[in-house]
Every structure is written in structure tokens, then in C-alpha cells.
């Protein structure tokens, strides 16, 4: 598995720099969940979508004069 946060720069001076993802450190990494044997970073997009959905529902229930504007 490749780490979504760690990259090696392959070619200096090019723009954008050519990079590749490093191998996963698993148990040696702070983001590794040992009890479940997976990388917690991979959960972040799912959690952000869930949070956005919950906030949208809260906003929909607010009185219109108190609801945030825009969007």
C-alpha cells in the first residue's frame, strides 16, 4: 500500500515536481489503526462528506432569518 501523505520527489527543478508516493509504514505510523489494520487517513473524505450532510440538515432546519446566507 502507498501512503497518501508521504511522497518522494523524483525530479528536482521540474514544475510541477515529479513525485511518487512512498510505501506505507503501517505500525510505525501515527495514522495506522492497529486494532483494525488500516490507515485512518483513508477515512477523512468519508467523514467530511458525512459532516457536510449533517451540517446541511441543521442549516435546513434553522429559521430562515438565522440561516447562513450564500451557498
Biopython code that builds the backbone (N, CA, C, O; Angstrom):
import numpy as np
from Bio.PDB.StructureBuilder import StructureBuilder

atoms = [
    (1, "UNK", "N", (0.843, -1.172, 0.000)),
    (1, "UNK", "CA", (0.000, 0.000, 0.000)),
    (1, "UNK", "C", (0.894, 1.244, 0.000)),
    (1, "UNK", "O", (1.950, 1.257, 0.633)),
    (2, "UNK", "N", (0.467, 2.274, -0.708)),
    (2, "UNK", "CA", (1.199, 3.537, -0.771)),
    (2, "UNK", "C", (0.586, 4.535, 0.216)),
    (2, "UNK", "O", (-0.628, 4.552, 0.418)),
    (3, "UNK", "N", (1.433, 5.359, 0.824)),
    (3, "UNK", "CA", (0.986, 6.354, 1.804)),
    (3, "UNK", "C", (0.395, 7.563, 1.084)),
    (3, "UNK", "O", (1.041, 8.117, 0.194)),
    (4, "UNK", "N", (-0.831, 7.989, 1.451)),
    (4, "UNK", "CA", (-1.425, 9.152, 0.798)),
    (4, "UNK", "C", (-0.810, 10.478, 1.244)),
    (4, "UNK", "O", (-1.096, 11.514, 0.643)),
    (5, "UNK", "N", (0.028, 10.470, 2.286)),
    (5, "UNK", "CA", (0.610, 11.709, 2.806)),
    (5, "UNK", "C", (2.091, 11.873, 2.531)),
    (5, "UNK", "O", (2.617, 12.978, 2.663)),
    (6, "UNK", "N", (2.766, 10.826, 2.158)),
    (6, "UNK", "CA", (4.222, 10.864, 2.038)),
    (6, "UNK", "C", (4.657, 10.636, 0.594)),
    (6, "UNK", "O", (4.275, 9.650, -0.037)),
    (7, "UNK", "N", (5.473, 11.579, 0.076)),
    (7, "UNK", "CA", (5.915, 11.492, -1.323)),
    (7, "UNK", "C", (7.425, 11.667, -1.420)),
    (7, "UNK", "O", (8.037, 12.353, -0.601)),
    (8, "UNK", "N", (8.009, 11.046, -2.418)),
    (8, "UNK", "CA", (9.400, 11.265, -2.803)),
    (8, "UNK", "C", (9.417, 12.145, -4.044)),
    (8, "UNK", "O", (8.633, 11.933, -4.969)),
    (9, "UNK", "N", (10.301, 13.124, -4.066)),
    (9, "UNK", "CA", (10.466, 13.939, -5.263)),
    (9, "UNK", "C", (11.450, 13.228, -6.185)),
    (9, "UNK", "O", (12.577, 12.934, -5.787)),
    (10, "UNK", "N", (11.028, 12.953, -7.404)),
    (10, "UNK", "CA", (11.849, 12.197, -8.345)),
    (10, "UNK", "C", (12.729, 13.112, -9.182)),
    (10, "UNK", "O", (13.873, 12.770, -9.480)),
    (11, "UNK", "N", (12.202, 14.276, -9.566)),
    (11, "UNK", "CA", (12.942, 15.156, -10.464)),
    (11, "UNK", "C", (12.886, 16.582, -9.940)),
    (11, "UNK", "O", (11.840, 17.229, -10.006)),
    (12, "UNK", "N", (13.997, 17.074, -9.423)),
    (12, "UNK", "CA", (14.084, 18.452, -8.930)),
    (12, "UNK", "C", (14.064, 19.416, -10.110)),
    (12, "UNK", "O", (14.580, 19.105, -11.184)),
    (13, "UNK", "N", (13.474, 20.568, -9.908)),
    (13, "UNK", "CA", (13.516, 21.608, -10.927)),
    (13, "UNK", "C", (12.373, 21.578, -11.921)),
    (13, "UNK", "O", (12.148, 22.570, -12.615)),
    (14, "UNK", "N", (11.655, 20.492, -12.014)),
    (14, "UNK", "CA", (10.514, 20.459, -12.934)),
    (14, "UNK", "C", (9.294, 21.038, -12.219)),
    (14, "UNK", "O", (9.200, 20.999, -10.992)),
    (15, "UNK", "N", (8.370, 21.572, -13.001)),
    (15, "UNK", "CA", (7.158, 22.109, -12.400)),
    (15, "UNK", "C", (5.942, 21.541, -13.102)),
    (15, "UNK", "O", (5.845, 21.679, -14.321)),
    (16, "UNK", "N", (5.032, 20.925, -12.422)),
    (16, "UNK", "CA", (5.147, 20.573, -11.010)),
    (16, "UNK", "C", (6.185, 19.472, -10.823)),
    (16, "UNK", "O", (6.446, 18.709, -11.753)),
    (17, "UNK", "N", (6.783, 19.377, -9.635)),
    (17, "UNK", "CA", (7.813, 18.360, -9.438)),
    (17, "UNK", "C", (7.236, 16.953, -9.598)),
    (17, "UNK", "O", (6.138, 16.661, -9.123)),
    (18, "UNK", "N", (7.986, 16.101, -10.266)),
    (18, "UNK", "CA", (7.550, 14.717, -10.432)),
    (18, "UNK", "C", (7.746, 13.998, -9.106)),
    (18, "UNK", "O", (8.835, 14.017, -8.533)),
    (19, "UNK", "N", (6.678, 13.363, -8.621)),
    (19, "UNK", "CA", (6.725, 12.716, -7.314)),
    (19, "UNK", "C", (6.066, 11.351, -7.360)),
    (19, "UNK", "O", (5.259, 11.059, -8.243)),
    (20, "UNK", "N", (6.424, 10.525, -6.394)),
    (20, "UNK", "CA", (5.760, 9.234, -6.230)),
    (20, "UNK", "C", (5.468, 9.037, -4.749)),
    (20, "UNK", "O", (6.196, 9.542, -3.895)),
    (21, "UNK", "N", (4.413, 8.311, -4.451)),
    (21, "UNK", "CA", (4.062, 8.036, -3.067)),
    (21, "UNK", "C", (5.005, 6.979, -2.488)),
    (21, "UNK", "O", (5.387, 6.027, -3.168)),
    (22, "UNK", "N", (5.366, 7.168, -1.229)),
    (22, "UNK", "CA", (6.213, 6.192, -0.531)),
    (22, "UNK", "C", (5.366, 5.024, -0.054)),
    (22, "UNK", "O", (4.138, 5.107, -0.017)),
    (23, "UNK", "N", (6.030, 3.942, 0.307)),
    (23, "UNK", "CA", (5.333, 2.789, 0.861)),
    (23, "UNK", "C", (4.787, 3.108, 2.250)),
    (23, "UNK", "O", (5.365, 3.910, 2.983)),
    (24, "UNK", "N", (3.686, 2.484, 2.599)),
    (24, "UNK", "CA", (3.047, 2.656, 3.900)),
    (24, "UNK", "C", (3.953, 2.086, 5.001)),
    (24, "UNK", "O", (4.554, 1.023, 4.844)),
    (25, "UNK", "N", (4.032, 2.823, 6.119)),
    (25, "UNK", "CA", (4.843, 2.376, 7.256)),
    (25, "UNK", "C", (4.061, 1.489, 8.215)),
    (25, "UNK", "O", (4.638, 0.876, 9.113)),
    (26, "UNK", "N", (2.772, 1.424, 8.026)),
    (26, "UNK", "CA", (1.845, 0.652, 8.855)),
    (26, "UNK", "C", (2.066, 0.902, 10.342)),
    (26, "UNK", "O", (1.861, 2.027, 10.797)),
    (27, "UNK", "N", (2.471, -0.088, 11.109)),
    (27, "UNK", "CA", (2.562, 0.017, 12.563)),
    (27, "UNK", "C", (3.484, 1.145, 13.039)),
    (27, "UNK", "O", (3.363, 1.589, 14.180)),
    (28, "UNK", "N", (4.386, 1.609, 12.201)),
    (28, "UNK", "CA", (5.312, 2.668, 12.584)),
    (28, "UNK", "C", (4.719, 4.067, 12.383)),
    (28, "UNK", "O", (5.361, 5.060, 12.728)),
    (29, "UNK", "N", (3.525, 4.159, 11.839)),
    (29, "UNK", "CA", (2.905, 5.440, 11.505)),
    (29, "UNK", "C", (1.825, 5.804, 12.535)),
    (29, "UNK", "O", (1.093, 4.940, 13.019)),
    (30, "UNK", "N", (1.744, 7.100, 12.858)),
    (30, "UNK", "CA", (0.743, 7.580, 13.819)),
    (30, "UNK", "C", (-0.684, 7.442, 13.294)),
    (30, "UNK", "O", (-1.624, 7.381, 14.087)),
    (31, "UNK", "N", (-0.863, 7.392, 11.982)),
    (31, "UNK", "CA", (-2.199, 7.279, 11.384)),
    (31, "UNK", "C", (-2.686, 5.836, 11.277)),
    (31, "UNK", "O", (-3.837, 5.609, 10.902)),
    (32, "UNK", "N", (-1.844, 4.857, 11.595)),
    (32, "UNK", "CA", (-2.198, 3.451, 11.465)),
    (32, "UNK", "C", (-3.052, 3.016, 12.648)),
    (32, "UNK", "O", (-2.676, 3.247, 13.797)),
    (33, "UNK", "N", (-4.198, 2.390, 12.384)),
    (33, "UNK", "CA", (-5.081, 1.868, 13.420)),
    (33, "UNK", "C", (-4.779, 0.375, 13.549)),
    (33, "UNK", "O", (-5.248, -0.433, 12.748)),
    (34, "UNK", "N", (-3.996, 0.020, 14.560)),
    (34, "UNK", "CA", (-3.518, -1.357, 14.711)),
    (34, "UNK", "C", (-4.651, -2.349, 14.924)),
    (34, "UNK", "O", (-4.632, -3.443, 14.359)),
    (35, "UNK", "N", (-5.641, -1.978, 15.736)),
    (35, "UNK", "CA", (-6.728, -2.909, 16.043)),
    (35, "UNK", "C", (-7.550, -3.271, 14.807)),
    (35, "UNK", "O", (-8.122, -4.359, 14.739)),
    (36, "UNK", "N", (-7.611, -2.361, 13.829)),
    (36, "UNK", "CA", (-8.383, -2.596, 12.608)),
    (36, "UNK", "C", (-7.497, -2.874, 11.398)),
    (36, "UNK", "O", (-7.990, -3.295, 10.351)),
    (37, "UNK", "N", (-6.189, -2.641, 11.535)),
    (37, "UNK", "CA", (-5.201, -2.846, 10.471)),
    (37, "UNK", "C", (-5.523, -2.044, 9.207)),
    (37, "UNK", "O", (-5.607, -2.598, 8.111)),
    (38, "UNK", "N", (-5.704, -0.717, 9.382)),
    (38, "UNK", "CA", (-5.918, 0.157, 8.229)),
    (38, "UNK", "C", (-5.407, 1.555, 8.532)),
    (38, "UNK", "O", (-5.098, 1.879, 9.679)),
    (39, "UNK", "N", (-5.320, 2.373, 7.507)),
    (39, "UNK", "CA", (-4.843, 3.754, 7.609)),
    (39, "UNK", "C", (-6.032, 4.691, 7.858)),
    (39, "UNK", "O", (-6.976, 4.727, 7.069)),
    (40, "UNK", "N", (-5.977, 5.441, 8.954)),
    (40, "UNK", "CA", (-7.069, 6.338, 9.314)),
    (40, "UNK", "C", (-7.224, 7.491, 8.319)),
    (40, "UNK", "O", (-8.312, 8.056, 8.209)),
    (41, "UNK", "N", (-6.172, 7.848, 7.599)),
    (41, "UNK", "CA", (-6.242, 8.943, 6.622)),
    (41, "UNK", "C", (-7.289, 8.627, 5.547)),
    (41, "UNK", "O", (-7.927, 9.537, 5.017)),
    (42, "UNK", "N", (-7.461, 7.367, 5.232)),
    (42, "UNK", "CA", (-8.411, 6.973, 4.196)),
    (42, "UNK", "C", (-9.856, 7.234, 4.603)),
    (42, "UNK", "O", (-10.739, 7.258, 3.745)),
    (43, "UNK", "N", (-10.118, 7.431, 5.907)),
    (43, "UNK", "CA", (-11.467, 7.733, 6.393)),
    (43, "UNK", "C", (-11.822, 9.207, 6.284)),
    (43, "UNK", "O", (-13.003, 9.552, 6.333)),
    (44, "UNK", "N", (-10.846, 10.080, 6.138)),
    (44, "UNK", "CA", (-11.093, 11.524, 6.172)),
    (44, "UNK", "C", (-12.113, 11.978, 5.123)),
    (44, "UNK", "O", (-13.025, 12.721, 5.486)),
    (45, "UNK", "N", (-12.021, 11.582, 3.845)),
    (45, "UNK", "CA", (-13.032, 12.034, 2.875)),
    (45, "UNK", "C", (-14.449, 11.597, 3.243)),
    (45, "UNK", "O", (-15.392, 12.369, 3.074)),
    (46, "UNK", "N", (-14.610, 10.385, 3.735)),
    (46, "UNK", "CA", (-15.937, 9.892, 4.123)),
    (46, "UNK", "C", (-16.480, 10.709, 5.290)),
    (46, "UNK", "O", (-17.655, 11.077, 5.303)),
    (47, "UNK", "N", (-15.623, 10.993, 6.270)),
    (47, "UNK", "CA", (-16.048, 11.772, 7.427)),
    (47, "UNK", "C", (-16.414, 13.205, 7.042)),
    (47, "UNK", "O", (-17.355, 13.771, 7.599)),
    (48, "UNK", "N", (-15.687, 13.793, 6.104)),
    (48, "UNK", "CA", (-16.002, 15.151, 5.659)),
    (48, "UNK", "C", (-17.352, 15.211, 4.927)),
    (48, "UNK", "O", (-18.114, 16.161, 5.106)),
    (49, "UNK", "N", (-17.638, 14.211, 4.118)),
    (49, "UNK", "CA", (-18.933, 14.164, 3.427)),
    (49, "UNK", "C", (-20.060, 14.009, 4.445)),
    (49, "UNK", "O", (-21.090, 14.674, 4.338)),
    (50, "UNK", "N", (-19.868, 13.136, 5.429)),
    (50, "UNK", "CA", (-20.871, 12.936, 6.468)),
    (50, "UNK", "C", (-21.095, 14.226, 7.249)),
    (50, "UNK", "O", (-22.237, 14.602, 7.513)),
    (51, "UNK", "N", (-20.023, 14.898, 7.614)),
    (51, "UNK", "CA", (-20.123, 16.159, 8.339)),
    (51, "UNK", "C", (-20.871, 17.205, 7.511)),
    (51, "UNK", "O", (-21.720, 17.922, 8.040)),
    (52, "UNK", "N", (-20.563, 17.294, 6.222)),
    (52, "UNK", "CA", (-21.248, 18.232, 5.344)),
    (52, "UNK", "C", (-22.742, 17.949, 5.262)),
    (52, "UNK", "O", (-23.554, 18.874, 5.259)),
    (53, "UNK", "N", (-23.104, 16.670, 5.195)),
    (53, "UNK", "CA", (-24.524, 16.294, 5.148)),
    (53, "UNK", "C", (-25.244, 16.679, 6.438)),
    (53, "UNK", "O", (-26.357, 17.204, 6.393)),
    (54, "UNK", "N", (-24.620, 16.425, 7.579)),
    (54, "UNK", "CA", (-25.224, 16.760, 8.871)),
    (54, "UNK", "C", (-25.382, 18.274, 9.000)),
    (54, "UNK", "O", (-26.435, 18.752, 9.421)),
    (55, "UNK", "N", (-24.345, 19.030, 8.643)),
    (55, "UNK", "CA", (-24.439, 20.489, 8.723)),
    (55, "UNK", "C", (-25.514, 21.038, 7.779)),
    (55, "UNK", "O", (-26.210, 21.996, 8.115)),
    (56, "UNK", "N", (-25.645, 20.432, 6.606)),
    (56, "UNK", "CA", (-26.697, 20.848, 5.679)),
    (56, "UNK", "C", (-28.082, 20.632, 6.254)),
    (56, "UNK", "O", (-28.959, 21.480, 6.093)),
    (57, "UNK", "N", (-28.291, 19.500, 6.928)),
    (57, "UNK", "CA", (-29.588, 19.218, 7.550)),
    (57, "UNK", "C", (-29.879, 20.195, 8.681)),
    (57, "UNK", "O", (-31.015, 20.638, 8.848)),
    (58, "UNK", "N", (-28.846, 20.533, 9.461)),
    (58, "UNK", "CA", (-29.021, 21.518, 10.530)),
    (58, "UNK", "C", (-29.404, 22.869, 9.931)),
    (58, "UNK", "O", (-30.317, 23.534, 10.419)),
    (59, "UNK", "N", (-28.719, 23.260, 8.896)),
    (59, "UNK", "CA", (-28.995, 24.538, 8.233)),
    (59, "UNK", "C", (-30.422, 24.569, 7.681)),
    (59, "UNK", "O", (-31.096, 25.596, 7.767)),
    (60, "UNK", "N", (-30.886, 23.451, 7.115)),
    (60, "UNK", "CA", (-32.235, 23.378, 6.560)),
    (60, "UNK", "C", (-33.306, 23.561, 7.638)),
    (60, "UNK", "O", (-34.397, 24.051, 7.348)),
    (61, "UNK", "N", (-33.004, 23.173, 8.871)),
    (61, "UNK", "CA", (-33.977, 23.270, 9.965)),
    (61, "UNK", "C", (-33.959, 24.622, 10.670)),
    (61, "UNK", "O", (-34.849, 24.918, 11.467)),
    (62, "UNK", "N", (-32.967, 25.430, 10.387)),
    (62, "UNK", "CA", (-32.872, 26.733, 11.044)),
    (62, "UNK", "C", (-33.915, 27.685, 10.491)),
    (62, "UNK", "O", (-34.272, 27.613, 9.315)),
    (63, "UNK", "N", (-34.405, 28.577, 11.341)),
    (63, "UNK", "CA", (-35.317, 29.619, 10.836)),
    (63, "UNK", "C", (-34.586, 30.420, 9.756)),
    (63, "UNK", "O", (-33.390, 30.684, 9.878)),
    (64, "UNK", "N", (-35.293, 30.797, 8.723)),
    (64, "UNK", "CA", (-34.660, 31.454, 7.560)),
    (64, "UNK", "C", (-33.926, 32.738, 7.947)),
    (64, "UNK", "O", (-32.913, 33.074, 7.332)),
    (65, "UNK", "N", (-34.419, 33.458, 8.955)),
    (65, "UNK", "CA", (-33.728, 34.692, 9.327)),
    (65, "UNK", "C", (-32.421, 34.435, 10.089)),
    (65, "UNK", "O", (-31.614, 35.352, 10.234)),
    (66, "UNK", "N", (-32.194, 33.200, 10.580)),
    (66, "UNK", "CA", (-30.973, 32.851, 11.287)),
    (66, "UNK", "C", (-30.016, 31.997, 10.438)),
    (66, "UNK", "O", (-28.844, 31.841, 10.780)),
    (67, "UNK", "N", (-30.522, 31.457, 9.349)),
    (67, "UNK", "CA", (-29.704, 30.568, 8.495)),
    (67, "UNK", "C", (-28.576, 31.354, 7.837)),
    (67, "UNK", "O", (-28.742, 32.530, 7.513)),
    (68, "UNK", "N", (-27.430, 30.705, 7.640)),
    (68, "UNK", "CA", (-26.339, 31.382, 6.943)),
    (68, "UNK", "C", (-26.722, 31.745, 5.521)),
    (68, "UNK", "O", (-27.480, 31.023, 4.874)),
    (69, "UNK", "N", (-26.212, 32.842, 5.043)),
    (69, "UNK", "CA", (-26.521, 33.287, 3.680)),
    (69, "UNK", "C", (-25.485, 32.758, 2.713)),
    (69, "UNK", "O", (-24.360, 32.458, 3.111)),
    (70, "UNK", "N", (-25.851, 32.641, 1.450)),
    (70, "UNK", "CA", (-24.920, 32.181, 0.417)),
    (70, "UNK", "C", (-25.108, 30.714, 0.145)),
    (70, "UNK", "O", (-26.068, 30.081, 0.584)),
    (71, "UNK", "N", (-24.136, 30.193, -0.608)),
    (71, "UNK", "CA", (-24.135, 28.782, -0.860)),
    (71, "UNK", "C", (-24.852, 28.410, -2.058)),
    (71, "UNK", "O", (-24.927, 27.227, -2.390)),
]
sb = StructureBuilder()
sb.init_structure("model")
sb.init_model(0)
sb.init_chain("A")
sb.init_seg("    ")
for serial, (resi, resn, name, xyz) in enumerate(atoms, 1):
    if name == "N":
        sb.init_residue(resn, " ", resi, " ")
    sb.init_atom(name, np.array(xyz, "f"), 0.0, 1.0, " ", f" {name:<3s}", serial, name[0])
structure = sb.get_structure()
